[in-house]
Amino acid sequence: MMSAAKQPACFYGYEEYGFVLYKVDGSDYQNILDEDSIYQRILKFYYTANQMGLIDPDSANQKYMDVFSKCARGDILFSYWPWLGKSAYNTIENRENGKGFMLVPIEDLQILFNGCNPMGRTNTIIAIGSGAKDPERLAAFIDWLYSPEGIYANSAQPVSGTAGPEGLTWEMTDRGPVLTDFGVRALSGENVNVPKEWGGGTWTTGCSDLNFNSVALIDEDPNGYPYFYTLWDSYQFLENTKLDVAWRENMQSDTSLNYLLEHNQYLVCPGITYQAAAENSEYATLRSQCSSVIVDYSWKMVFARDEETFYALQKEMRTSADSLGYEQVLQEDMKNAKIQTQIREQAIEAEQAAD
């Protein structure tokens, strides 16, 4: 489906499984092509926003760095993800001026939290190919990714990552880990220059593009501190800019997470190891064809010239997808989504029994 139309569903506790959006507490399962599905309502929301001039006309075609640059300039009103809006725009300078991306909750928000899987992350793996020319070197690199040094370096990014290399962006003190002046600037989104002894160049150029976290960043390093630097006690003292203070005063809470917990505006999706059997080539082809139709028509609906055209395109989308075998794939997705929920319920029961 169109990712931008799926993301707001997460604000209400919905997860995706193929062509199904389902609430992770098992209370609702939706075919995304149903007229009253949350997916179709979000498309209508975007259509209305576009009629008001609030949707970027480049949305359907721009790349990640295009959006990132617009966020950095303050040209974007709203960001789904902290690692996009906050990391691009929430520099110390902007925050001191009272500007930045911060949580603004919806009244009926039930934001989706993905829980950690006790058996490890199963939807993303790292492996060595059978044709690798130097498998020993690759194995050594993977080992490094799981070392404290590798975790800190590979997952370094503003807002939702690690702090980066010790000695450059942070140092250990008698009161625990503390960001250096360079680290404060780099991790607030400034494109700072790296000292020559660390290789030179800019901080953003040096950050790892390998989108793979070897551990959950709330795990603790050998010194007993979370890899996720925003959880350090020392970091809390850095959040005293004009923006941070104003947000806390208005929200009457000290952090976004605590606000959600205090107002019970979240649903936790337990981590499990379930993985459906691989699709055969027929189903994979049907899924690919239907997905192309749905994504293409979703964007057309957002930019429809009027409401009549919006609903005409909606009807065409359903007709086209159905003609390509959508129902066959949907039935499998619905079955697997329900199995996934059952396994999550079993995991919760097992955890409660263990307690």
C-alpha positions as CSV (number, residue, x, y, z in Angstrom):
1,M,0.0,0.0,0.0
2,M,1.0,3.7,-0.1
3,S,3.2,4.1,2.9
4,A,2.1,7.7,3.6
5,A,-1.5,6.5,3.9
6,K,-0.5,3.6,6.1
7,Q,1.5,5.6,8.7
8,P,-1.5,7.5,10.3
9,A,-3.1,4.1,10.9
10,C,-0.3,3.5,13.3
11,F,-1.6,6.4,15.4
12,Y,-4.6,4.2,16.2
13,G,-2.8,0.9,16.9
14,Y,-3.0,-0.6,13.4
15,E,-0.3,-2.8,11.9
16,E,-0.1,-4.0,8.3
17,Y,-0.1,-7.5,6.9
18,G,0.0,-7.3,3.1
19,F,-3.4,-5.9,2.1
20,V,-4.8,-6.0,5.7
21,L,-4.6,-3.3,8.4
22,Y,-5.4,-4.8,11.8
23,K,-5.5,-3.5,15.3
24,V,-2.7,-5.2,17.3
25,D,-5.1,-6.0,20.2
26,G,-7.1,-8.2,17.7
27,S,-10.2,-6.0,17.9
28,D,-10.4,-5.1,14.2
29,Y,-9.2,-6.4,10.8
30,Q,-9.7,-4.3,7.7
31,N,-9.4,-4.9,4.0
32,I,-7.7,-1.7,2.8
33,L,-10.0,-1.4,-0.2
34,D,-13.2,-1.4,1.8
35,E,-14.9,2.0,1.4
36,D,-14.9,2.7,5.2
37,S,-11.5,1.3,6.0
38,I,-9.0,3.5,7.8
39,Y,-6.8,3.4,4.7
40,Q,-9.5,4.9,2.5
41,R,-10.4,7.5,5.2
42,I,-6.8,8.6,5.3
43,L,-6.7,9.0,1.5
44,K,-9.8,11.2,1.9
45,F,-8.1,13.1,4.6
46,Y,-5.1,13.8,2.3
47,Y,-7.4,14.7,-0.5
48,T,-9.1,17.3,1.7
49,A,-5.7,18.6,2.9
50,N,-4.5,18.9,-0.7
51,Q,-7.6,20.9,-1.6
52,M,-6.5,23.3,1.2
53,G,-3.0,23.5,-0.3
54,L,-1.3,21.5,2.5
55,I,0.1,18.6,0.5
56,D,3.5,19.0,-1.2
57,P,2.9,18.6,-4.9
58,D,6.2,16.6,-5.2
59,S,5.0,14.0,-2.7
60,A,4.4,11.1,-5.1
61,N,7.9,11.3,-6.8
62,Q,10.4,12.9,-4.4
63,K,13.2,10.9,-2.8
64,Y,14.2,10.7,0.9
65,M,16.9,13.3,0.7
66,D,14.5,15.7,-1.0
67,V,12.1,15.4,1.9
68,F,15.0,15.6,4.4
69,S,16.3,18.8,2.9
70,K,12.8,20.3,3.0
71,C,12.5,19.4,6.7
72,A,15.9,20.9,7.4
73,R,14.8,24.2,5.8
74,G,11.5,24.2,7.8
75,D,9.4,23.7,4.7
76,I,7.5,20.7,6.0
77,L,4.6,21.1,8.4
78,F,4.4,17.5,9.7
79,S,6.7,14.5,10.1
80,Y,5.6,10.9,10.9
81,W,9.0,9.9,12.2
82,P,11.4,11.6,14.7
83,W,14.4,10.3,12.7
84,L,13.2,12.5,9.8
85,G,11.7,15.8,11.1
86,K,13.5,16.1,14.4
87,S,16.9,15.0,13.1
88,A,16.7,17.4,10.1
89,Y,15.3,20.5,11.8
90,N,15.7,20.3,15.6
91,T,19.2,21.9,15.8
92,I,20.2,23.6,19.0
93,E,19.8,27.0,17.2
94,N,16.3,26.3,16.1
95,R,15.3,24.9,19.5
96,E,16.7,27.9,21.3
97,N,14.5,30.0,19.0
98,G,11.5,28.0,20.0
99,K,11.1,26.1,16.7
100,G,11.1,22.4,16.1
101,F,9.2,19.2,15.6
102,M,7.6,17.9,18.8
103,L,4.7,15.6,19.7
104,V,1.3,17.1,19.2
105,P,-1.2,14.3,20.3
106,I,-4.5,13.5,18.7
107,E,-7.4,13.3,21.2
108,D,-8.2,9.6,20.4
109,L,-4.5,8.6,19.8
110,Q,-3.5,5.0,20.5
111,I,-0.1,5.0,18.9
112,L,1.5,1.7,18.0
113,F,4.6,0.6,19.9
114,N,6.5,-2.4,18.5
115,G,7.7,-4.5,21.4
116,C,11.1,-6.2,21.4
117,N,11.2,-9.8,20.4
118,P,12.7,-12.0,23.1
119,M,14.0,-14.4,20.3
120,G,15.6,-11.6,18.3
121,R,14.4,-9.6,15.3
122,T,13.2,-12.0,12.6
123,N,12.1,-9.6,9.8
124,T,15.6,-8.3,9.2
125,I,18.7,-10.5,9.2
126,I,22.4,-10.1,8.2
127,A,24.2,-13.0,6.5
128,I,27.1,-14.0,4.4
129,G,26.4,-15.0,0.8
130,S,27.6,-18.4,-0.4
131,G,29.7,-16.7,-3.1
132,A,31.5,-14.3,-0.8
133,K,35.2,-13.9,-1.8
134,D,36.3,-13.2,1.8
135,P,33.8,-14.7,4.2
136,E,36.2,-14.5,7.1
137,R,36.5,-10.7,6.7
138,L,32.7,-10.4,6.5
139,A,32.3,-12.5,9.6
140,A,34.7,-10.2,11.4
141,F,32.7,-7.2,10.3
142,I,29.4,-8.7,11.5
143,D,31.1,-9.5,14.9
144,W,32.2,-5.9,15.1
145,L,28.6,-4.7,14.4
146,Y,27.6,-6.6,17.6
147,S,30.4,-5.2,19.7
148,P,29.8,-2.1,21.9
149,E,32.1,-0.1,19.6
150,G,30.2,-1.3,16.5
151,I,26.8,-0.7,18.0
152,Y,27.7,2.9,19.0
153,A,29.3,3.7,15.6
154,N,26.9,1.9,13.2
155,S,23.7,3.1,14.7
156,A,24.7,6.7,15.3
157,Q,22.0,9.2,14.3
158,P,20.1,12.1,15.8
159,V,17.0,11.5,18.0
160,S,16.5,7.8,17.6
161,G,20.0,6.3,17.4
162,T,23.2,5.9,19.3
163,A,25.7,8.6,20.1
164,G,28.5,7.5,17.8
165,P,32.2,6.8,18.6
166,E,33.4,7.3,22.1
167,G,35.9,10.1,22.3
168,L,34.4,12.0,19.4
169,T,30.7,12.5,20.2
170,W,30.7,11.3,23.9
171,E,32.9,10.4,26.8
172,M,32.6,8.5,30.0
173,T,32.7,10.5,33.2
174,D,32.3,9.9,36.9
175,R,28.6,10.7,36.4
176,G,28.2,8.4,33.4
177,P,28.3,9.0,29.6
178,V,28.1,12.6,28.5
179,L,27.9,14.1,25.0
180,T,30.9,16.2,24.0
181,D,30.3,19.7,22.5
182,F,30.9,18.2,19.1
183,G,28.4,15.4,19.9
184,V,25.7,17.9,21.0
185,R,26.0,19.8,17.7
186,A,26.3,16.7,15.5
187,L,23.4,14.9,17.1
188,S,21.1,17.9,17.0
189,G,21.3,17.9,13.2
190,E,24.1,20.3,12.5
191,N,26.3,19.3,9.5
192,V,29.5,19.7,11.4
193,N,33.0,18.9,10.2
194,V,34.8,16.0,11.8
195,P,38.3,16.6,13.2
196,K,41.1,15.4,11.0
197,E,42.3,12.8,13.6
198,W,38.9,11.1,13.1
199,G,39.2,11.2,9.3
200,G,37.8,14.6,8.4
201,G,34.8,15.3,6.2
202,T,31.3,16.0,7.5
203,W,29.5,14.2,10.3
204,T,26.6,13.2,8.0
205,T,28.8,11.9,5.3
206,G,30.5,9.6,7.9
207,C,27.4,8.2,9.4
208,S,26.7,4.6,8.5
209,D,24.1,4.0,5.8
210,L,23.7,0.4,6.8
211,N,20.1,0.3,8.0
212,F,20.7,-2.5,10.5
213,N,20.6,-2.4,14.3
214,S,22.3,-5.4,15.7
215,V,20.7,-5.0,19.2
216,A,17.7,-3.1,20.6
217,L,19.2,0.3,21.4
218,I,17.5,0.3,24.9
219,D,19.9,-2.6,25.7
220,E,22.8,-1.6,28.0
221,D,26.4,-1.4,27.1
222,P,29.1,-3.1,29.3
223,N,29.1,0.0,31.6
224,G,25.4,-0.5,32.3
225,Y,24.1,2.5,30.2
226,P,21.6,2.3,27.4
227,Y,23.0,2.6,23.9
228,F,20.1,5.0,23.1
229,Y,21.8,8.2,24.3
230,T,18.6,10.2,24.9
231,L,18.0,7.9,27.9
232,W,21.1,9.0,29.6
233,D,20.6,11.2,32.7
234,S,23.2,13.6,31.3
235,Y,21.1,14.1,28.2
236,Q,18.1,15.3,30.1
237,F,19.9,18.4,31.1
238,L,20.4,19.3,27.4
239,E,16.7,19.6,26.8
240,N,16.3,23.0,28.3
241,T,15.9,25.1,25.2
242,K,13.1,27.5,24.7
243,L,11.3,24.8,22.6
244,D,11.7,22.0,25.2
245,V,10.6,24.2,28.1
246,A,7.5,25.5,26.2
247,W,6.5,21.9,25.2
248,R,6.8,20.6,28.8
249,E,4.8,23.6,30.2
250,N,2.0,23.2,27.6
251,M,1.8,19.4,27.8
252,Q,2.4,19.2,31.5
253,S,4.7,16.2,31.0
254,D,8.5,15.9,30.9
255,T,8.8,13.7,27.8
256,S,6.7,12.5,24.8
257,L,6.9,8.9,26.0
258,N,5.7,9.8,29.5
259,Y,2.9,11.9,28.1
260,L,1.6,8.9,26.1
261,L,2.0,6.6,29.1
262,E,0.3,9.0,31.5
263,H,-2.7,9.4,29.1
264,N,-2.9,5.7,28.1
265,Q,-2.6,6.7,24.4
266,Y,-0.7,3.7,23.1
267,L,-1.0,0.0,22.2
268,V,2.0,-2.4,22.5
269,C,2.5,-4.9,19.7
270,P,4.3,-7.9,21.4
271,G,7.5,-9.1,19.6
272,I,7.0,-12.6,18.2
273,T,8.9,-15.0,15.9
274,Y,5.9,-15.8,13.5
275,Q,6.8,-15.8,9.9
276,A,4.2,-17.1,7.3
277,A,5.4,-19.6,4.7
278,A,6.9,-18.0,1.6
279,E,4.4,-17.2,-1.2
280,N,4.5,-19.2,-4.3
281,S,5.3,-17.4,-7.6
282,E,1.7,-17.0,-8.6
283,Y,0.7,-15.2,-5.4
284,A,3.9,-13.1,-5.5
285,T,3.0,-12.0,-9.0
286,L,-0.6,-11.2,-8.1
287,R,0.5,-9.2,-5.0
288,S,3.0,-7.2,-7.0
289,Q,0.4,-6.3,-9.7
290,C,-2.3,-5.4,-7.2
291,S,0.1,-3.4,-5.1
292,S,1.2,-1.3,-8.1
293,V,-2.4,-0.5,-8.9
294,I,-3.3,0.4,-5.3
295,V,-0.2,2.7,-4.8
296,D,-0.8,4.4,-8.2
297,Y,-4.5,5.0,-7.6
298,S,-3.9,6.1,-4.0
299,W,-1.7,9.0,-5.2
300,K,-4.2,9.9,-7.9
301,M,-7.0,10.1,-5.4
302,V,-5.0,12.4,-3.1
303,F,-4.5,14.8,-6.0
304,A,-8.0,14.4,-7.5
305,R,-9.4,17.7,-8.8
306,D,-12.7,17.3,-7.0
307,E,-14.7,14.9,-4.8
308,E,-16.5,13.3,-7.7
309,T,-13.2,12.4,-9.3
310,F,-11.8,11.1,-6.0
311,Y,-14.7,8.6,-5.6
312,A,-14.5,7.6,-9.3
313,L,-10.8,6.8,-8.9
314,Q,-11.6,4.9,-5.7
315,K,-14.0,2.7,-7.6
316,E,-11.5,2.2,-10.5
317,M,-8.9,1.1,-8.0
318,R,-11.1,-1.6,-6.5
319,T,-12.2,-2.8,-9.9
320,S,-8.7,-3.0,-11.3
321,A,-7.3,-4.7,-8.2
322,D,-10.1,-7.3,-8.2
323,S,-9.5,-8.1,-11.8
324,L,-5.9,-8.9,-11.0
325,G,-6.7,-11.5,-8.3
326,Y,-6.7,-9.2,-5.2
327,E,-9.3,-11.3,-3.3
328,Q,-7.1,-14.4,-3.4
329,V,-4.2,-12.6,-1.9
330,L,-6.4,-10.7,0.6
331,Q,-7.8,-14.0,2.0
332,E,-4.2,-15.3,2.7
333,D,-3.2,-12.0,4.3
334,M,-6.3,-12.0,6.5
335,K,-5.7,-15.5,7.7
336,N,-2.0,-14.8,8.5
337,A,-2.9,-11.5,10.3
338,K,-5.2,-13.4,12.6
339,I,-2.7,-16.2,13.2
340,Q,-0.1,-13.5,14.1
341,T,-2.6,-12.0,16.6
342,Q,-3.2,-15.4,18.2
343,I,0.6,-16.0,18.6
344,R,0.9,-12.5,20.2
345,E,-1.9,-13.3,22.6
346,Q,0.0,-16.6,23.5
347,A,3.2,-14.7,24.1
348,I,1.4,-12.3,26.5
349,E,-0.2,-15.2,28.3
350,A,3.2,-16.9,28.6
351,E,4.8,-13.8,29.9
352,Q,2.0,-13.3,32.5
353,A,2.3,-16.9,33.6
354,A,6.1,-16.5,34.0
355,D,5.5,-13.4,36.2
